[in-house]
Amino acid sequence: METRELAYFVAVAEELHFGRAAARLGIAQPPLSRAIRQLERRLGVTLLERTSRSVALTAAGEVLLREGRAALDAVAAADRRTRRAGHPAAKLVLATKSGAAGDLLPALLSAYAATAPAAVTIEVLLCGIGEQERLLRDGRADVALLHLPFDDVTGLDVEELHTEGQVAVLPAGHRLAGHTHLLTADLAGEPFPTWPGSPASPAPGPGPGPLVRDSTQLYQLIALGMVVATLPSSCRSQLRPDLVAVPVLDAPTVTTVIAWPPHSRSPALATLIRCAMDLSTPAALTTPA
């Protein structure tokens, strides 16, 4: 299969409409339809069930959509990483969720800068909730700080840095704000945010509250009493004065990891990872209580 054919199929599979897919690709509809039929003949399977009113994926089509996305992402990542590697001004792009990682990020940047002359420029790419994994996989980032169990690290190389509990972040006037600790059952019925979906699952994650894409938006909605959220305890260093954080004793722990593409041969990346691992010792980095 050619990448062009995969791009055509993914567009149709995501739009489930040949006209919209053709407009998205900037081509006419007839050649797009011919390309999909040719791909089906070559594979010997039906990818799309077509009627005069609808287009639906077959089981084979669902597999090719998942694999096709991954293949196109890999090609785009190879292109970006190759171009960046050949650029005369060497740098590493580090993706991290805005407002995450507490004291870890500034400590990591400081420790890495101290390795000069081995250090190269670190460009920090602050992103929205759930975006850093995608930026790493598609080649826009060389390394990322991810958080388990929320981010998927399948196929990536990782090192665990630190593990922490979670807190309920509430408006200061909330009925539970004065408690010394909570259980998840105490938060039943509260409006939790709806998180963005992952690239593999575009539908947003479950939650009765509004869609939240970054920490600034989240904290504003909490302050307005529109949502509550359970977050890693290190978020306390970022909280506004009109918010409170109460430990949730039975919430799953959150592990921060540094992740990078497998088989990387970058000496600068290896140095950054060693710095991160040195900071993972309890004496090197204290997570805010």
C-alpha positions, 0 to 999 in steps of 0.5 A: 500500500502507498501512503497516498492510498492510506491517507485517502482511506483514512479520510473516508473512514473518518468522515464516513462520507466520500464528498466530505473526504474529497473536500478534505483531501482537495481532490474530486470525488470520482478519483477518490472512489476509484482509489478506494475500490482499487485498494479493496481489490488489491487487499481482497476485502471489503473495507466500506459498506456503501449505500446511497445514503450512508458509508459504514466501516466493515470489520476489515475497515476498522482494522485498516483505519487503526493501522493506517493511522499508526502508519501515517503517523509513523511516516510523518514522525520519520519526516519530522525527526529526520528534518530536525536531526539535519538542522544545524541548530540542534535541539530537543523538544520536550512535550509536557502537559501545561501545569503538570509535573510540579517541581520536576520540570524546572529541576530537570531543565536546570540539571540538564543545563548544568551538563554543558557543554554536552547540553543542547537547547531544550524547547519545552512544548506545553500542551493541553490535556492528553496531547503530549503522547500524540506529539511524541508519537507523531515526531513533533516532540523528542521526549515527553513527560507522561502520566500513568495510568492516563497516558498510553506508553505502549511501544515507547521506552520509559523510565519511572520518575515518581509516584504520588497520590491524588487529591480532589480539587474543589472550590473553596466553598464546596461542602467537602472543602473542609474535610481532611481526606475523602474517598471516591464514594464521597464524590459520587454525583459531583460533575466531573469534567469531560476529557478530550479523546485520544487520537485512536478514540476521537470521542471524549472520555466520560464525564457529565461536566463540560469538555476541558482541554487545559489546566487553566480552563479546568481551574476556572470551571472548578472555581465557578462550581461547574466541575470538580476533579481528582488530580495528582497531589503535585497540582497543589503548587499550581492552585489558585487561592479560591481552590482547595485540594483534599486527599482522596485515599482510595484514588489510584496513584499517578506515576510520572514517567519520561518517555521517548521513541524506541531505538533513539541514538541521540546523545543529548536525549540520553543525557536528559534521561540520565538527569531525569533519573537522578532527580527521581530519587527522594532526596533530589526532588520533593513533591509538594505535600 
